[in-house]
């Protein structure tokens, strides 16, 4: 095996511990929202520049209650900002962990594919002498489908 980006020995106990910890996080934050992708697209998001605007606006409204109409729920907006402030660091940490998990899974998959391709080369070279021709043809089906797809002419 020529490639070894990562070596991990993940035990069942570790996986169970992580799942239990994730369950605790979910139980601690039961009111988190889950939206469909389409629903998120229509949202006005608060980025770093918008955050400054939003904070200043809420501060001005709080300092000048005479201009706030009764229909405007300033306490709810302030509560949303406070929750935003509390959740933001959690999201950043979970996002970093998520990226590390994604990178580790990608590296492990790449290592496995590298080893499998290397092993397939050995099967092609000497598998016939050991009665592995049928197995080699089955395994080779992965490559034939890709090659056949490339050969199809593109519609005009």
Phi and psi in degrees as a GROMACS rama.xvg file:
@    title "Ramachandran Plot"
@    xaxis  label "Phi"
@    yaxis  label "Psi"
@TYPE xy
-86.1006  -24.9831  UNK-2
-109.174  135.34  UNK-3
-149.613  79.4114  UNK-4
-69.2135  -31.4586  UNK-5
-154.152  146.557  UNK-6
-129.737  119.372  UNK-7
-130.116  142.799  UNK-8
-120.937  93.4084  UNK-9
-95.4304  118.344  UNK-10
-87.601  161.167  UNK-11
-60.9723  -35.4569  UNK-12
-64.4609  -40.2594  UNK-13
-63.4314  -45.6884  UNK-14
-61.0742  -44.8343  UNK-15
-63.494  -38.2069  UNK-16
-64.1805  -42.6784  UNK-17
-66.0871  -44.1397  UNK-18
-61.2609  -38.9772  UNK-19
-65.8193  -41.6711  UNK-20
-64.1609  -41.2505  UNK-21
-63.9593  -38.4556  UNK-22
-61.9564  -38.6794  UNK-23
-65.3431  -40.4383  UNK-24
-62.6975  -47.0345  UNK-25
-62.5173  -38.1898  UNK-26
-69.2214  -33.414  UNK-27
-73.2259  -23.6129  UNK-28
-125.244  63.6381  UNK-29
-69.7315  -18.6689  UNK-30
-95.1664  10.9889  UNK-31
-62.4289  146.672  UNK-32
-93.9877  147.318  UNK-33
-125.806  120.791  UNK-34
-117.97  154.17  UNK-35
-75.088  156.353  UNK-36
-56.2061  -43.2576  UNK-37
-61.5244  -35.9471  UNK-38
-66.9324  -35.2956  UNK-39
-69.9399  -32.2125  UNK-40
-61.2714  -32.5217  UNK-41
-84.6986  -3.06301  UNK-42
-79.3023  145.996  UNK-43
-88.0061  113.969  UNK-44
-91.5236  154.655  UNK-45
-106.553  101.756  UNK-46
-89.284  -174.773  UNK-47
-57.0205  -43.4128  UNK-48
-70.451  -41.8877  UNK-49
-65.4077  -31.8662  UNK-50
-62.4359  -42.2781  UNK-51
-60.3716  -46.5651  UNK-52
-58.1981  -47.8533  UNK-53
-64.0702  -44.729  UNK-54
-61.6206  -45.841  UNK-55
-64.1896  -41.505  UNK-56
-62.8258  -46.8676  UNK-57
-63.7787  -36.5933  UNK-58
-64.237  -45.1278  UNK-59
-62.9747  -42.1438  UNK-60
-64.218  -39.2215  UNK-61
-65.2033  -39.0257  UNK-62
-76.7763  -15.9618  UNK-63
-129.843  67.1668  UNK-64
-63.5182  -19.793  UNK-65
-66.1144  -20.369  UNK-66
-95.8965  -3.36501  UNK-67
-89.9299  116.858  UNK-68
-69.2135  154.895  UNK-69
-60.009  -26.3774  UNK-70
-76.392  -12.6948  UNK-71
-90.9263  119.455  UNK-72
-92.6085  80.6664  UNK-73
-61.7367  -43.9796  UNK-74
-58.5628  -36.4223  UNK-75
-67.2483  -40.746  UNK-76
-64.8036  -39.6234  UNK-77
-67.172  -37.8215  UNK-78
-65.6004  -39.3719  UNK-79
-61.8984  -41.8902  UNK-80
-64.5756  -41.5244  UNK-81
-63.3223  -42.9432  UNK-82
-65.0757  -39.7091  UNK-83
-56.69  -46.6458  UNK-84
-62.8773  -36.6364  UNK-85
-75.4901  -36.3964  UNK-86
-82.0841  -27.6082  UNK-87
-53.8279  -50.2886  UNK-88
-63.8283  -33.8721  UNK-89
-64.6733  -44.7426  UNK-90
-61.6642  -42.2216  UNK-91
-61.9048  -42.7298  UNK-92
-68.5682  -43.5801  UNK-93
-64.521  -37.4953  UNK-94
-63.2903  -42.8791  UNK-95
-61.3316  -43.8699  UNK-96
-63.5457  -41.757  UNK-97
-60.8764  -43.5643  UNK-98
-63.0324  -40.102  UNK-99
-64.9851  -40.7204  UNK-100
-62.7741  -46.7119  UNK-101
-59.7807  -44.8342  UNK-102
-64.7511  -40.1341  UNK-103
-67.0988  -43.7823  UNK-104
-63.7653  -40.8241  UNK-105
-63.4489  -42.8258  UNK-106
-66.2534  -42.0139  UNK-107
-62.9478  -44.7325  UNK-108
-61.0957  -39.5655  UNK-109
-66.0408  -42.3912  UNK-110
-60.7267  -42.7617  UNK-111
-65.0896  -44.9559  UNK-112
-64.1804  -39.1519  UNK-113
-60.7981  -44.9657  UNK-114
-65.301  -41.1438  UNK-115
-64.2053  -42.6212  UNK-116
-65.4115  -39.254  UNK-117
-62.6075  -45.3927  UNK-118
-64.8166  -38.4753  UNK-119
-61.5738  -37.3337  UNK-120
-59.8338  -40.3758  UNK-121
-66.894  -39.3181  UNK-122
-63.9816  -40.949  UNK-123
-64.1953  -40.8483  UNK-124
-71.7883  -46.5045  UNK-125
-126.494  5.65023  UNK-126
-66.0215  -31.9753  UNK-127
-60.061  -36.7032  UNK-128
-70.3407  -13.898  UNK-129
-115.69  16.1076  UNK-130
72.7807  30.7229  UNK-131
-106.18  15.8824  UNK-132
-60.4829  -43.9362  UNK-133
-64.2126  -43.3859  UNK-134
-62.7476  -40.7815  UNK-135
-61.3816  -41.0311  UNK-136
-64.4183  -41.5701  UNK-137
-61.9328  -46.5364  UNK-138
-65.1842  -36.2831  UNK-139
-69.0299  -13.8327  UNK-140
-57.7975  -28.2677  UNK-141
-59.36  -38.6681  UNK-142
-83.5033  -32.4502  UNK-143
-65.4828  -40.7001  UNK-144
-63.227  -41.9415  UNK-145
-66.882  -40.9662  UNK-146
-66.1712  -42.5817  UNK-147
-63.7066  -37.6017  UNK-148
-64.6083  -34.6943  UNK-149
-72.3725  -28.8563  UNK-150
-77.685  -21.1693  UNK-151
-64.6919  132.854  UNK-152
-68.9476  145.536  UNK-153
-77.5627  143.489  UNK-154
-63.8257  144.662  UNK-155
